[in-house]
Amino acid sequence: MFLTGAFPAISVATYCLLGVALTLCFIFYFRRPGKLPPGPWRLPLLGNAHQLPSKTPWTVFGQWAKTYGNIIHVDLFGQSIILVNSQKIAFDLMDKRSTNYSDRPIIPIAAMSQVGDTFALQSYNDSWRRQRKMIAQEFTAAGVSRFQSLQEREWRLQVKRILHNPDTIFSEIKLRAGVIAIRALYGYYVRTPNDPMLSNPIEVIREFSRLSTPQTGLAFRFLPRWTPGVTFFKEALDYERLHVAATVAPYEWCKTNLETPKVLVPNVCCDIWEKNSVLDQDGHKQVYNALSSALGGGLDSNASSALTFFMTMILHPEVQQKAQMELDTIIGFDRLPDINDQSRLPYVRAVLAETLRFMPPIPLCIPHALKEDDIYEGYFLPKGAWVIPNIWNMLRDPIVYSDPMTFNPDRYKGDDKAMEQVKNLVFGFGRRGCPGRLFAENSLFVLIATTLATCNISPGLDENGKQVLPNGNYTSGTISFPEPFKITINPRSTNTDALLAEVHELYE
């Protein structure tokens, strides 16, 4: 998570070097022109480092908005950070002024490794445009339709498995999300959670989340890599090796096995090759970095939303029953719902939208950065400032969403425009919006519809046989997950087993 973490152990010599660097930052900071947005009182040199929360920072930043307003300035070792708590301000800056707000900040771990070459973290430049265009062209409405059968089969298989063993729901959901993403991108079918094609990218995401914190990286950005006592630089080298392995291995596997039946088609990697028939070394690097960005975006975010869905169905059985009634009426009992049924199931679509609103998988958007100084509503926003939209707070705005802490799909009244408003926030802003949005929506829809059509979801039981409700808490991190909860899942009818019996793994 970008705003959590702690300092590694450092020596006295390191503190001296750090003090000199921070003093220069302090002098530079007070030479800035203009009135910065309000924010909490800060210390010399450290700024607000002592106030940045280590857990669920989105809730703390939402509380700060009540004191300082919806645009807040904080300082971390001389680095300006602009917190945006309002949907209007976010769109004013990152959509209407997207040319100036589409850059990424220089995150130290990204600058020290090839993860900084992926379009998710690249500066707003020609390489970024080329990579993003590759992925965006593959995930159009027509493009994602190629993968509908994959998504339907894998999420149905997931439902089949958790019906037999509900305790595996957390691991099974993460596995199926990985199977779908890697199969669609590279034509490779993951069979176990321990497959390096899946486990390495998951470890990369986990380590990036830890090493990308300002407390870990920004404090040492001016120090040489040989500085004694700083473990960050060694950890960055270890991370670089892991990232390269996770990025290059699936790409090289696809290239090596291209002419064999091992590579399953269609897949995005092969499609990009067909459209770019002549690729030099840099061209191949652009392709595998683009695919790496897409994989990073698809592994955990859908899994987070899927687990939020199961948690809220336990807590709101009335929503579950209403959605099941719609499915029974429209789909019936002789087949499973599929992605093409979306337009006929407005309440199930509302359940999806409310799942995203209730807890967006990335509560704090990956930071944007200003390319040039700007003025907004009289406030000076300096070049290079990090701009962090608090999506969680925007989706809990009581002016827009009455009783926002309650899970209530009826709030949309079947209005797709209102549902789109939620998705527009969840999937990012301006030119940095997620190009795989349609793919992600289809995946979540088929999971929700299949589960509700075939399962009754209820609280799990403790060792005494008493029901235990989820506590509703979430982990801190770039992608946030519900804390583990117990669950009971039962088939809705004798027909459920018959319908799911036809669902098989690709290689069973």
C-alpha positions in Angstrom: 0.0 0.0 0.0 1.4 3.4 -0.9 0.8 5.0 2.5 1.6 2.3 5.0 4.8 0.7 6.3 7.7 1.4 8.5 11.3 2.4 8.3 13.9 -0.3 8.0 16.7 -0.3 10.6 19.3 2.3 9.8 22.6 3.3 11.2 23.8 6.6 12.9 25.8 7.4 9.7 22.6 7.0 7.7 20.7 9.3 9.9 23.4 12.0 9.3 23.2 11.6 5.6 19.5 11.6 5.7 19.4 14.8 7.8 21.5 16.7 5.2 19.2 15.5 2.4 16.0 16.5 4.4 17.4 19.9 5.3 17.8 20.6 1.6 14.2 19.5 1.0 13.1 21.7 3.9 14.8 24.8 2.4 13.3 24.1 -1.0 9.8 23.5 0.4 9.5 27.0 2.0 10.6 28.6 -1.3 7.5 27.3 -3.0 5.2 30.1 -4.3 1.4 30.2 -3.8 -1.1 28.9 -1.2 -1.1 25.2 -0.8 -4.4 23.4 0.1 -5.0 23.1 3.9 -3.8 20.0 5.8 -2.7 18.7 9.1 0.1 20.6 10.9 3.5 19.2 9.8 7.0 19.0 11.4 10.1 20.5 9.9 11.9 18.0 7.6 9.6 15.1 8.3 6.4 16.9 7.2 3.4 14.7 8.0 5.3 11.4 8.1 4.4 10.9 11.8 0.7 11.3 11.0 0.2 9.1 8.0 -1.9 6.1 9.1 -0.6 2.6 8.9 -4.0 1.0 8.6 -7.0 1.7 6.3 -5.7 5.2 5.5 -8.7 5.9 3.3 -10.9 6.1 6.4 -8.5 8.5 8.1 -8.2 10.7 5.0 -12.0 10.8 4.8 -12.1 12.0 8.4 -9.5 14.7 7.6 -11.8 16.0 4.9 -14.3 17.0 7.6 -11.6 19.3 9.0 -9.6 20.5 6.1 -12.0 20.1 3.1 -12.0 17.8 0.1 -8.6 18.8 -1.2 -5.8 18.4 1.3 -2.0 18.9 1.2 0.4 16.7 3.2 4.1 16.7 3.0 6.5 13.7 3.3 10.2 14.5 3.5 9.7 17.5 1.2 7.4 15.6 -1.3 4.0 17.2 -1.7 1.0 14.9 -1.7 -2.5 16.1 -2.7 -5.3 14.0 -1.2 -8.6 14.3 -3.1 -11.7 13.2 -1.3 -14.4 14.6 -3.7 -15.6 13.1 -7.0 -16.1 16.5 -8.5 -12.5 17.6 -7.7 -11.1 14.3 -9.0 -12.9 14.6 -12.3 -12.0 18.4 -12.6 -8.3 17.6 -12.2 -7.7 14.1 -13.7 -10.4 14.1 -16.4 -10.8 17.8 -17.5 -7.1 18.5 -17.0 -5.9 15.1 -17.9 -2.9 16.3 -19.9 -1.4 17.7 -16.7 -2.6 15.0 -14.4 -1.8 11.8 -16.3 1.8 11.4 -15.1 3.0 9.0 -12.4 5.2 10.0 -9.5 8.7 8.7 -9.3 8.2 5.8 -6.8 11.7 4.8 -5.7 11.2 1.0 -6.1 9.8 1.6 -9.6 12.8 3.8 -10.5 15.2 1.1 -9.2 13.6 -1.9 -11.1 12.0 -2.8 -14.4 8.5 -2.5 -12.9 8.9 1.2 -13.7 8.8 0.2 -17.4 5.3 -1.1 -17.2 2.5 1.2 -18.4 0.8 1.1 -15.0 3.8 3.0 -13.5 5.4 4.7 -16.4 5.5 8.4 -16.9 3.1 9.8 -19.4 5.2 9.3 -22.5 5.4 7.6 -25.9 6.3 4.2 -24.4 3.3 4.4 -22.1 1.0 5.3 -25.0 2.3 2.4 -27.0 1.8 -0.2 -24.2 -1.6 1.0 -23.2 -2.8 1.1 -26.8 -1.8 -2.6 -27.2 -3.9 -3.6 -24.2 -6.8 -1.3 -24.9 -7.1 -2.7 -28.4 -7.4 -6.2 -27.1 -10.1 -5.4 -24.4 -12.7 -3.7 -26.5 -16.3 -5.1 -26.3 -15.5 -7.4 -29.3 -12.2 -8.4 -27.8 -13.4 -9.4 -24.4 -16.2 -11.5 -25.9 -13.5 -14.0 -27.0 -13.0 -14.8 -23.4 -16.6 -15.2 -22.2 -16.6 -19.0 -22.3 -13.3 -19.0 -20.3 -14.7 -16.7 -17.6 -18.0 -18.6 -17.4 -16.3 -22.0 -17.1 -13.7 -21.0 -14.5 -16.1 -19.2 -12.2 -18.6 -22.0 -12.5 -15.8 -24.4 -11.5 -15.0 -22.2 -8.6 -18.7 -22.4 -7.4 -18.6 -26.1 -7.8 -15.5 -26.4 -5.7 -16.6 -24.2 -2.8 -19.9 -26.0 -2.6 -18.0 -29.1 -1.7 -15.5 -27.2 0.6 -16.6 -23.7 1.6 -13.4 -23.3 3.7 -11.4 -22.9 0.6 -13.2 -19.9 -0.6 -10.3 -17.4 -0.2 -7.7 -19.5 -1.9 -10.1 -20.8 -4.6 -11.2 -17.3 -5.6 -7.6 -16.1 -5.9 -6.7 -19.2 -7.9 -9.6 -18.8 -10.4 -8.8 -15.1 -10.9 -5.3 -16.1 -11.7 -6.3 -18.9 -14.0 -8.5 -16.6 -16.0 -6.0 -13.7 -16.3 -3.0 -15.9 -17.3 -5.0 -18.0 -19.7 -6.4 -14.9 -21.4 -3.1 -13.1 -21.6 -0.6 -15.8 -22.4 -2.6 -18.9 -23.4 -1.2 -20.8 -20.4 -3.5 -22.8 -18.1 -2.5 -22.7 -14.4 -3.5 -25.9 -12.6 -2.2 -25.3 -9.0 -1.7 -22.3 -6.8 2.0 -23.2 -6.5 2.6 -22.9 -10.3 5.4 -20.2 -10.6 3.4 -18.7 -13.5 0.9 -17.6 -10.8 2.8 -17.6 -7.5 5.6 -15.4 -8.8 3.3 -12.5 -10.0 1.4 -12.7 -6.7 4.6 -12.4 -4.8 5.6 -9.4 -7.0 2.4 -7.6 -6.1 2.8 -8.3 -2.4 6.4 -7.1 -2.4 5.7 -4.0 -4.5 2.9 -3.1 -2.0 5.4 -3.3 0.8 8.4 -1.6 -0.9 6.5 1.2 -2.6 5.6 3.0 0.7 6.8 6.6 1.0 8.1 5.9 4.5 10.3 3.2 3.0 11.3 4.8 -0.3 11.1 8.6 -0.2 13.2 8.9 3.0 16.2 7.4 1.1 15.7 8.7 -2.4 18.7 11.1 -2.0 21.0 8.5 -0.4 23.6 6.5 -2.4 22.9 2.8 -2.7 26.1 2.0 -0.7 24.8 3.8 2.4 25.5 1.6 5.4 22.6 0.2 7.4 19.9 0.6 4.8 18.3 -2.7 3.8 15.9 -1.1 1.3 18.5 -1.2 -1.6 19.2 -4.9 -1.2 15.5 -5.6 -1.0 15.0 -3.6 -4.2 17.6 -5.8 -6.0 15.8 -9.0 -4.8 12.5 -7.5 -6.0 14.0 -6.7 -9.4 15.0 -10.3 -9.9 11.5 -11.6 -8.9 9.8 -9.0 -11.1 11.9 -10.0 -14.2 11.2 -13.7 -13.6 7.4 -13.0 -13.3 7.3 -10.8 -16.3 9.5 -12.6 -18.8 8.8 -16.3 -18.0 5.2 -16.4 -19.3 6.1 -14.3 -22.3 9.0 -16.6 -23.2 6.9 -19.7 -22.6 4.3 -18.4 -25.0 7.0 -17.6 -27.6 8.8 -20.9 -27.3 5.6 -23.0 -27.5 3.8 -20.8 -30.1 3.8 -23.5 -32.7 2.6 -26.3 -30.4 -0.9 -27.1 -29.0 0.3 -26.1 -25.5 -0.5 -22.4 -26.3 -4.2 -22.0 -26.0 -5.9 -19.5 -28.3 -7.2 -16.9 -28.4 -4.8 -15.1 -26.1 -3.7 -11.5 -26.0 0.0 -12.2 -26.4 -0.4 -13.9 -29.7 -2.9 -11.3 -30.9 -0.4 -8.5 -30.3 2.3 -10.4 -32.1 0.0 -10.8 -35.2 -0.6 -7.1 -35.2 3.1 -6.3 -34.8 4.6 -8.9 -37.0 8.1 -7.4 -36.9 9.4 -6.7 -33.4 12.9 -5.7 -32.4 14.3 -6.2 -28.9 12.7 -3.0 -27.6 9.4 -4.1 -29.2 9.4 -7.4 -27.4 10.2 -5.5 -24.1 7.2 -3.2 -24.7 4.9 -6.2 -25.3 5.9 -8.1 -22.2 5.8 -5.0 -20.0 2.3 -4.2 -21.3 1.2 -7.8 -20.5 2.7 -7.6 -17.1 0.7 -4.4 -16.3 -2.5 -6.2 -17.4 -1.7 -9.2 -15.3 -1.0 -7.1 -12.2 -4.3 -5.4 -12.7 -6.3 -8.6 -13.1 -4.9 -10.9 -10.4 -6.1 -9.5 -7.1 -8.7 -6.8 -7.8 -11.4 -9.2 -9.0 -10.7 -11.5 -6.2 -11.1 -8.7 -3.7 -14.6 -7.8 -5.1 -15.6 -11.4 -5.3 -14.9 -11.8 -1.5 -16.7 -8.6 -0.8 -19.7 -10.0 -2.6 -19.7 -13.2 -0.5 -19.3 -11.2 2.7 -22.2 -8.9 1.9 -24.5 -11.7 1.0 -23.9 -13.2 4.4 -24.7 -9.9 6.0 -27.7 -9.1 3.8 -29.8 -12.2 3.1 -32.6 -10.1 1.8 -30.5 -8.8 -1.1 -29.5 -12.4 -1.9 -33.1 -13.5 -2.0 -34.2 -10.6 -4.2 -31.5 -11.4 -6.7 -32.3 -15.1 -6.7 -35.9 -14.3 -7.4 -34.9 -12.2 -10.5 -32.6 -15.1 -11.7 -35.4 -17.7 -11.2 -37.9 -15.6 -13.1 -35.6 -14.6 -16.0 -33.2 -17.5 -16.4 -35.2 -20.4 -14.9 -33.7 -23.6 -13.5 -32.6 -25.5 -16.6 -29.4 -23.6 -17.4 -26.8 -21.4 -15.7 -26.8 -17.6 -16.3 -24.1 -16.3 -18.7 -22.4 -13.0 -19.5 -24.9 -12.3 -22.3 -27.7 -12.2 -19.7 -26.5 -9.0 -18.2 -29.0 -6.7 -19.9 -31.9 -8.9 -18.7 -30.9 -8.9 -15.0 -31.0 -5.3 -13.7 -31.0 -6.2 -10.0 -28.0 -8.5 -10.4 -26.2 -5.7 -12.2 -27.1 -3.5 -9.2 -25.6 -6.0 -6.8 -22.4 -5.8 -8.8 -22.3 -2.0 -8.8 -23.1 -2.0 -5.0 -20.3 -4.5 -4.4 -17.8 -2.1 -6.1 -19.2 0.9 -4.3 -19.3 -0.7 -0.8 -15.6 -1.5 -1.0 -13.6 -0.6 -4.1 -10.8 -3.1 -4.4 -8.2 -0.3 -4.7 -9.6 2.2 -2.1 -6.8 4.8 -2.8 -6.1 5.1 -6.5 -2.5 4.6 -7.6 -1.1 8.1 -7.4 -1.1 10.5 -10.4 1.4 13.3 -10.6 1.4 16.8 -11.9 3.6 17.5 -15.0 3.4 21.3 -14.4 2.3 23.7 -11.6 -1.4 24.2 -11.5 -4.0 26.4 -9.7 -7.3 24.9 -8.5 -9.9 27.0 -6.7 -7.2 29.4 -5.6 -4.8 26.7 -4.3 -1.3 26.2 -5.7 -0.6 22.6 -6.7 3.1 22.2 -7.4 4.7 20.3 -10.3 5.7 16.8 -9.3 3.1 16.5 -6.5 1.5 13.1 -5.9 -2.2 13.3 -6.4 -4.1 10.5 -4.6 -7.9 10.2 -5.1 -9.7 8.6 -2.1 -12.1 6.5 -4.0 -13.5 4.9 -0.9 -14.5 8.3 0.5 -16.1 9.4 -2.8 -18.3 6.3 -2.8 -19.3 6.9 0.8 -20.4 10.5 0.2 -23.8 10.9 1.9 -24.8 13.6 -0.5 -24.5 11.3 -3.4 -25.3 8.0 -1.7 -27.9 8.1 1.1 -27.1 5.9 4.1 -23.7 5.1 2.4 -22.5 2.6 5.0 -25.4 0.2 4.1 -25.2 -2.3 1.3 -28.3 -1.5 -0.7 -28.6 -2.3 -4.5 -32.0 -0.7 -4.5 -30.4 2.7 -4.3 -29.8 2.6 -8.1 -33.5 2.0 -8.9 -32.4 0.1 -12.0 -30.6 3.2 -13.4 -27.5 2.1 -15.3 -26.2 5.7 -15.4 -26.1 5.7 -11.6 -24.3 2.3 -11.7 -21.8 3.6 -14.3 -21.0 6.5 -12.0 -19.7 4.0 -9.4 -17.7 2.1 -12.0 -16.2 5.3 -13.4 -14.6 5.9 -10.0 -13.5 2.4 -9.3 -11.7 1.9 -12.6 -9.7 5.0 -12.5 -9.5 8.5 -14.0 -8.8 10.2 -17.3 -6.1 8.7 -19.5 -5.0 6.4 -16.6 -8.4 4.6 -16.5 -8.2 0.8 -16.5 -8.2 -0.5 -20.1 -9.4 -4.0 -18.9 -12.6 -2.7 -17.4 -15.0 -4.6 -19.5 -13.1 -7.8 -19.0 -13.2 -7.3 -15.2 -16.9 -6.4 -15.2 -17.8 -9.5 -17.2 -15.8 -11.7 -14.8 -17.4 -10.3 -11.7 -20.9 -10.5 -13.2 -20.7 -14.2 -14.1 -19.3 -15.1 -10.7 -22.2 -13.2 -8.9 -24.9 -14.5 -11.2 -23.7 -18.1 -11.1 -23.3 -18.1 -7.3 -26.7 -16.6 -6.7 -28.4 -19.0 -9.2 -27.0 -22.1 -7.6 -26.1 -21.4 -4.0 -27.6 -20.2 -0.7 -25.0 -18.3 1.3 -25.2 -18.0 5.1 -22.9 -17.4 8.1 -20.3 -20.0 9.0 -20.3 -21.9 12.3 -17.9 -21.8 15.2 -16.7 -24.8 17.1 -19.9 -24.8 19.1 -22.1 -24.8 16.1 -23.2 -21.1 16.5 -23.3 -18.8 13.5 -20.4 -16.3 13.2 -20.9 -13.1 11.1 -18.1 -11.5 9.3 -16.6 -8.5 11.2 -16.7 -6.4 8.0 -13.0 -5.3 8.4 -10.6 -5.0 5.5 -6.8 -5.4 5.2 -4.6 -2.4 4.4 -2.8 -2.5 1.1 -2.9 -1.2 -2.4 -5.6 -3.8 -3.0 -7.7 -4.4 0.1 -9.4 -7.7 1.0 -12.0 -8.6 3.6 -10.5 -10.1 6.7 -11.0 -13.9 6.7 -14.6 -15.0 7.6 -16.5 -18.2 8.0 -19.1 -19.1 5.5 -21.7 -21.8 4.8 -22.7 -22.5 1.2 -25.4 -25.0 0.2 -26.9 -25.9 -3.2 -30.2 -24.2 -3.8 -31.8 -27.3 -5.4 -31.1 -30.9 -6.5 -30.7 -29.4 -10.0 -27.6 -27.4 -8.9 -25.3 -30.5 -8.8 -26.5 -31.6 -12.2 -25.9 -28.2 -13.8 -22.4 -27.8 -12.3 -21.5 -31.5 -13.0 -20.9 -30.5 -16.6 -18.2 -27.9 -15.6 -14.7 -29.3 -15.9 -11.2 -27.9 -15.7 -9.5 -27.5 -19.1 -7.1 -30.3 -18.2 -8.9 -32.7 -15.9 
